[in-house]
Amino acid sequence: MEHFIVVNNPADWNLDIPGVKVDAARKYLSDPSFSDLDKVKVYNLCRSYRYQSTGYYVSLLASARGHKPLPSIATIQDMKSQTIIRFVSDDLDDLIQQSLAHIKSTSFVLSIYFGRNLAKRYDRLSSALFSMFQAPFVRANFVFHHDKWELKYLGPVPASELPEEHKPFVIQVAKDYFAGKRISTPKRFVARYDMAILYNPDAVDSPSDEKALQKFIRAGEQLGIGVELIQKDDFSRLAEFDALFIRETTNVNHYTFRFARKAAAEGLVVIDDPESILRCTNKVYLAEVLYQNDIPGPKTMIVHKDNVDRIAEELGFPVILKEPDGSFSSGVIKASNQIELDDVLKKLFEKSELVVAQEFMPTEYDWRIGILDQKPLYACKYYMAKKHWQIIKRDGAGRQSFGNEETVPVELVPRHVMKTAIKAANLMGDGLYGVDMKQVGNKCYVIEVNDNPNIDSGIEDSLLKDDLYLRIMEVFLRRIEDRKQFRRR
């Protein structure tokens, strides 16, 4: 892969780095010979990334040409977003406080060169910020506010503004970066496309176990897709891939959503896509959209502090109360009387101004219909845990017990159950969904639509075996190829 450093004026770049070409931004934008280059990485060191500035267009056209820009347009937008910066500041709070604890002033500027700083004491913080805002040279501005340090602003360091005393260090870290000095696992085959699977090996409620993840990798290889497992710290590497498959429990206020958002902005095929995460993880949205589209569900109330006195009259007891963004049966509580109801609502209102309340609908099992690309993929019956009203039973020590599972051929699922599941999933998009339903007599009711349903070895794949993973990877392959074809038009 060729490396190009693009600056406003090449005279501003007087650092000698072997194997790296330096060109003017206007030349990169206007010279047609750049459009024909393949396997190129562009390091954008222009003075500004402001919208419609020369620096902005360098990254924009690099992306359009299939080059790998650093920073990408998504990173440029993220650096401008105070919301994203606030999320990152919160995520890295412990590291920020530890790294800056010795500073006595009320402001601090950290210069980051390819994830490094001149002072080794800031290397961990520099590396963490570089993983989230991957740009060659960045200044991070911190302020001490309300007895703690906060990240307030990030911006580029133009090549013309490099301090003389920093240049020897910059040359060394740039050489290290361009040389690719990091541990990598050689691929066993030449892949046509590359996919990242985001997972957390320490998660208790992971949507896929280790065996299932390995089956995804093997299925990808059969189709010419190189699959790599990545984790939270690999945020900066998203541009290296053609697709992202999230196999973690998602949430809007969580790094999984930022991974999905950035991957989509980079042009990757993404499951779960950001829109699906937004729609599926909020039970208030789900309840309303199902109601608006005449999809049957348990009788539901959107509860706020002014209508709590209507719950008992409209839904009776026991009643189910749900946190808007709970997952894996967490944040779902049964209140059997008014005292319990008042106690539960008090706790839930501390987290959210709205709570979902639903009538209690006991059944022996819940249906889970897996939908991918708006077509049924698998069907399971999840039975309630022993002596419990949910499929997962948690004790006070955090231990979990589960009910039994039964995988059912999709063609044997009752027609009205399948029809309702597909209709509900299609309201969310065309990704991978798990529609949870209760069947009472000849009627079925949608409980929720999950954007990252479980696919575990020996359960959801017990009928289709390895073909289940192959079907999912075939959807990724088709979408990657469609996207590549669209870009060539």
N, C-alpha and C positions, 0 to 999 in steps of 0.2 A: 504494500500500500504506500502511495506517495503522500508526503506531508508538505502542505503549503501553509506558510504564514502570510496572512493578508493584512496589510496596514494601509492607512491613508497615504503615507509617504514613506517609501522604502528607506529614505535617508534617516528616518526616525529609528530604524532597526540596525544597530551596529554591532549586534551580537553574532558571533560565528558559531553556528551549530551545524555540524556535518550532516549531510543527507536531507536537509530541510531547505526548500525553496522559498524565497521571499518575493512577493509581488504586490503591486499597488492595487488598492480596492477597485479603482475605476477600470483598470485593465482586466481584473477578474470578472467584473460585471459586463464588460463590453466586448472582450476578445472572444470570438466564437470558438477558438481552439479549446477553451476550457470546457465547453459544453460536451465535447467528445471524450473527455478523460474519464477513465473508469478506475475504481478502487482508489479513491482520493479522500484524504482527510484534510479539512480546511480549519485552520486556527485563526479565528477572527479577532485581531488585535486593533480594531479601529477605535477611534477616539470616543465614539458614541454609538449606542444601540437604540437610540431614540427612534420611535416609529417613523418609517419612511426616510430615515437617514441612510447614508452610504453603508454604515455598519449593519444596519437592519437588513438592507437588501443583500449584503454579502451572505448572511446566514440563510435568508429566504431562498436565494437562487441556488446556493449550495445544496439545500434540501431538495429543491426541484430537480437538480441535475443528478441526484442520487449520490452526491458526495456526503461526507459525514462532517457537518459543521460543528465547531466548538467555539462559542455556545450555539445551541440550536435555537430556533425561534421560540420553542416552548420554554427553554431556560430564560431567554430574554424576557418573555412575558412574566414568568414567575418572579424574576428579580424586580419587576415593577409592581408586583401585587403585594400590597400590605397584608392581605389575608394570608397568602402563602408564607410570607416572611414571619408573620405572627405564629402560624402553625409550626414552622421550623424552629423558631425561638422556644416554643413550648416543648417540642420534641427533644431538643438538645439542652434543656434547661440545666440539668445536673452538670453536664460537661461544660457549659458556659460559666456557671458559677464557680466550678473548680478551677477552670483555666484562668479566670480573671480575678480571682479572690484577692490577689496581692496588689492589685492596682488601686491607687489612692485617689485618682481623679474621678470625675463623673462622666467621662467619655473616653472611648478607646477606638482606634482604627487598626484593623488587622489586615495586612497585605498578604494575599494568598497566591502563590505561584505554583500552578499545577498541583494544588492540594498541600503545598508545603509553606512554611514560614521560616524566615531567617533564624528565629529563636525556636529551638527544639521544644521548648515548653508549650508551644502553641500548635505543635504538629497534629495532635489528636483532634483539636477543634478545627484546624484548617482542613484536615482530611474529611471530617464529617460534613463541613459546609461545601467542600468541593464535590462530594458525592451527591449533594442535593442541588447545587447550582454549578454545573460543570462548565466552567469557562476558564480560559488559560490564566488570566490575571484578574483578580477580583479584590476589591476593598470592601471589607465588612465593617460597618459602623455600629458600635455598641454604646448604649447610655445606661447609667446607673439610676434607676427609677424605682421608688417604693422599696428600697432596701434590697434591690437585686439588679443584676445586669440583664439587659434585653437587647436583642438584635433589632436594629431600627431600619437599616438600609444596606443594600448591596449594589455595587456598581463596578464597571470595568476599570482597569488600570491601563490607559493607553500606553503603547510602546514608548512614546515620546516623553512620558512622565516617570519612567523607571529611574529611581535614584541611582547615582553612579556606584555607591557603595553596595547596592543590591545586585548589580549586574553579574559579578562572578558566581554568586549563588544561583541566580536565575539561569545562567548558562548550564550549570551542573544539573539542576532539577529538570530543565528542559531536555537535556541529553538523556537523563534517566527515563523520562516519560516517553520520549520518542523511541527509545530502545526497547520499550515494553517490558521493563523489569518488574514482572509480577508473575506469580505462580499460575500456570494455566494447565488444564488437562487436555492432552491432545485428543482430537476426535478420531474415532475408529474408522470413519469413512468420510468421504467428501460430501458435505451436505449442500443441497440446492438452496435451502433456507435455514434460518436459525430462529429457534423459539426459546424464550425464557419461561420457566415455571416458577412463580413466586411462592415460597412456602416458608413455614416457620417450624424447624425441627423440634422446638421445645413446646409447641402448642399442645394443650390438652385436647381441644376440640377441633383438630385439623379436619378439613373436608375430605382429605385423601390420606390414607396411611402410606407407609414407606413402600410396601409392595405395589400399591396402585401407582405411585409415582414412577417406580421403575418400569411398570407396564406402559405408562404414557411415553417414557423415553424410548422403549423398544418399538412401540407403534409408530412414533415419529420417524425413527430410523428406517423402518420399512417403506416409508413414503418419501424418503430423502430429506427429512427435516432433522437438523441437529438440535437436540433438546438439552438445555442446561438448567439445573436447579439454581435459583438465585435467592438471596435473602434481602432483608431490609437495607443492608449497607451497600447493595449493588445498584442503588437508584441511578447513579451517574452512568451506568453501562447500558441503559435501555436502548440507546440509539444503535447499539451493536446488533440488535435483533430485528426480525421481521414480524414477530408475534409475541404476545404476552398472555400467558394463561395463569390466572390468579387462583391458587389453591390454598387460600387463607380465609379466615372469617373476615368479611369486609365491613367497613363502616365509613361514613362520610368524614368523621373527625378522626381519621386513622391514616397511616401511611399507605395502606392498600388503595385508598381512593386517590392519593397523589400519584401512586404508581400508574393506576389506570388512566388518570387524566393526562399525565405526561406522555405515556405510551400512545394514547390516542392522538395527542397533538403532534407526536413524532411520525405519525402515519402507520403505526403498527396495527395489526389485527389484534384486538383485545377482547378477552372474555375473562372476567366480567368487565364490560365497558362502563364508563363513568355514569351514563344515564341509568343503566340497570341497577347500579349500586344505589344511586339516589332514590330510585323508585321503590326498590325492594326492601331496603333496610329501614324504611320508615313506615310503621304500621298505621299511622294516621293517613298517610297518602294511600296506602293499600286499601284501607277500609273505604275511603271515599271513592277511589277509582273503580273498585268492584261494585259498589252501590250504584254509581252513575251508569255502569254498563250492564245492569240487571244480572249480575252474577251472584247466585245465592251464597250466602254466608250466614254464620250465627248472627242473631240480632245484636246490633252494635251501637254503642254510643261513643262519640268523641267528648270526653269529659274535661271540663275546666272547673275552676273554683266556684263558678256561679251556677252550675247545674248539677252539683254532686247530690243534691237532695232528691233528684229524679231517678237515680240509679236503681234503688230498691224497687220502686214502683214499676219501672219499665222493664227491668231485666230479672228481678227477683234474686233469690239466694239459692245455692251459691252463685257467685258471679266471678268471672275471670277478668283480671286487670293486667294490662300489658304496658311495659315501657315502650315508647315509640320505636326505639332502635335496639331492642333486645334481640338475642340470637341463640340458637341451640337450646331452646326452651328456657333460657335464663331471662329474667325480667318478666316472667309470666307467673302471676300469683293468683291463687284462689282465695276469695273471702267468703266465709260461710255465714256471716251475720254482720250487723251494722257496726259492731265494735271492731271487728277485724277489717271491715271496709274502711272505716275512718283511719285506722292505724296504717294500712297499706297506702292509702291515698296521700297521707301526710308525707310518707317517705318518697313516693313517686313524684309528687309536686316539687320536691326539692331539686329534682333533676330536670323536669320538663314542665312547661305550662299546660301541656295537653297530655292526656292519658287515654288509652283505648280500653273500653269496658265492653265485655261480650257475655252473652248468656252462656251458661255452663251446658255443654253438650257432650255427655259421657258416651264413649264408644269403646269397643274392645280393641280397636286398632285405628290408625290413621293411614289413609292412602298417601303415597308420595309418587307422583308421576313426574319422571324426568323428561324435560322437553329441551331439544336442541334444534336451532334453526327452524323453529315453529313446527317441528315434527316430534312425535313421541320417541323416546330413546329407551326408557326402561320403566318398570312399575314395581313398587314395593308396598307391602303392608308392614307398618311398624306397630307392634303391639305395645300396650301400656306396660310399664315396669311393674313388677309384682307389688300388689297392695298400694298402687299409686295411680294417679289420674293422668300422668304424663308418660311419654315414652322414655324420658330420662328422669331418674330420681337422684337428687343430691341430698347428702346429709350435712350436718353442721360442720363436719371436718373437711368438706369439699370433695368427699368421695362420691363416685357416680355408679349407678347400676342402670342397666338398660333392659327393655323388654325384648322379646324375640323379633326376628325379621323374617319375612317371606317374600321372595322375589317372584313376580307373576308375569307370564308372557303378556306383552302389551295387547295382543289380539284377544286375550281372555278378560281384559278389564271391561267392566260394564260400559256400554256405549255412552250413556249419559255422563258417567264419571270422566271418561276420556275426553268427550266433547267439551265439557266444562273446564277441564284442566288446560286444554289447548287454548281455549278462548281467554282464560285468565292470563296464561303465560304470554300470549301474543300482545296483550296490553303493555307488557313490560319491554318488549323488543324482540330481537331474534337471536339472543344469546342462549346460554345454558341455564335452565331454571328447574327448580324442584317445587311442584305445586302440592301443598299439603291440604288434604281434604278429609272430611268426615262423611261417611255414608250412613244414613238413617233410613231404613226401609228402602223405598224406591227413590229417595231424594239424596242429593249430595250437596255439601256445603264447603266452600273454599275457606280455609283457615288463614293461609298466607302463601305468598310466592317467594321462594328463596332464590337469590341470585348466585349462590355458590353451593349447590346441593352436594351432599356426600356422594362420593364415588370411592368406595372402599373395596379392597380385595376380599372376595368371598361373600360379599353381600349384594351390592348393586350389580356386580358383574357375574353373579352365580349362574345365570342362564346364558348370556352372550359370551362369557369368558373374555378372551383377548380381543374379540371383535368389537366389544363395547369401546375400548380405547382407540381402536382403529377408526371407528365411525367418528369419534370426536376429532381425531387428528385429520381425517379427510375433510371435515368442515373447515378447519384451519387452513389446510393446503389450498382448497378451492378459493377461500377468501384472500389468501396471500397472492395467488396467481391472478385473481380478478383485479386486485389492487395494483399489481405490477403492470398488468395489461392496460389499465385505465391511465396510469402515469405515462405510458408510452404513446398514448393517442395525441 
